[in-house]
Amino acid sequence: MATSNRGLSNRAKQPSLAQLRAFAAVAEHLHFRDAAAAIGMSQPALSGAVSALEEALGVQLLERTTRKVLLSSAGERLAVRAKAVLDAVGELMEEAEAVRAPFTGVLRLGVIPTVAPYLLPAVLRLVHERYPELDLQVHEEQTSSLLEGLAAGRLDLLLLAVPLGVPGVSELPLFDEDFVLVTPQDHWLGGRSGIPREALRELHLLLLDEGHCLRDQALDICREAGRTEGAPVTTTAAGLSTLVQLVAGGLGVTLLPRTAVEIETGRNDRLVTGYFAEPAPSRTIALAMRTGAARQGEFEEFATALRGALRDLPVRVSK
């Protein structure tokens, strides 16, 4: 009988998922206010949940001072366990959702800014027409943030430029697209075809801010063309729309992916597009998912359907 009572006592003290989420958030942020905001909980409720977890486990997890929060030695060990439990529960819920029916429930799609305005119309149309029961939630962020969100389970699927070379992430290529040179109307390369890459060596090139993968791709293209580190490169824009307006104003030239050309240059008669000689510099766009994701089959089917929906764009669709 005593053994049974101990079992009941242990079960009564088992931590709840809410308590584990609260503790994991505090362990990550080491700040009650930031942790509460991250999981959508009030600060008093968060503090109460962590205290309840400490009582349930019988150990002190945090060292609280008036200025900051620190993990105790026990807290450091148990934070790893708490995250593993929460990850496992997330995988359980994801698996159950996938089993219930494919293309239903929530799909959290992360998209990079240099893709979102040009591909989302096709993506949204596909979802509306073929997968009406799918609750698509779109998050536009830079690549590093998207990968963090995928790893943490905040995002399910990414639409971005590859290759990523990230362990634990599988890529489903959608298409390749060429880059074009966008210049002011009176530029000597404006409107030309067969432009050699070597022309990029001395051009006054305008690029996106650091953090955008398109900036890195453009710099790689320039290095391949033999551009020296000392050649003028000016970072002046956070988005492609601003970038092409700066080009129209005569501040320099820029590289633009083909899918962006119509939207970004079509409304400004002071911009001219030039095309590179074959093989033109290009980028590959793909869907990316966690390797072994419960919804892998669903995502692969979605990639196939999306390739078909993108065939009218000026791209080379992957097979």
Buried (B, 14 or more C-beta within 10 A) or exposed (E): EEEEEEEEEEEEEEBEEBBBBBBBBBBBBEBBEBBBBBBEBEEEEBBBBBBBBBEBBEBEBBEEEEEEBEBBEBBEEBBEEBBEBBEEEBBEEBEEBBEEEBBBBEBBBBBBBBBBBBBBEBBEEBBEEBBEEBEBEBBBBBBEBBBEBBEEBBBBBBBBBBEBEBEEBBBBBBBBBBBBBBBBEEBEBBEBEEBEBEBBEEBBBBBBEEBBBBBBBBBEBBEEBEBEEEBEBEBBBEBBEBBBBBBBEEBBBBBBBBBBBEBBBEEBEBBBBBBBEEEBBBBBBBBBBBEEBBBBEBBBBBBEBBBEBBEEBEBEBBE
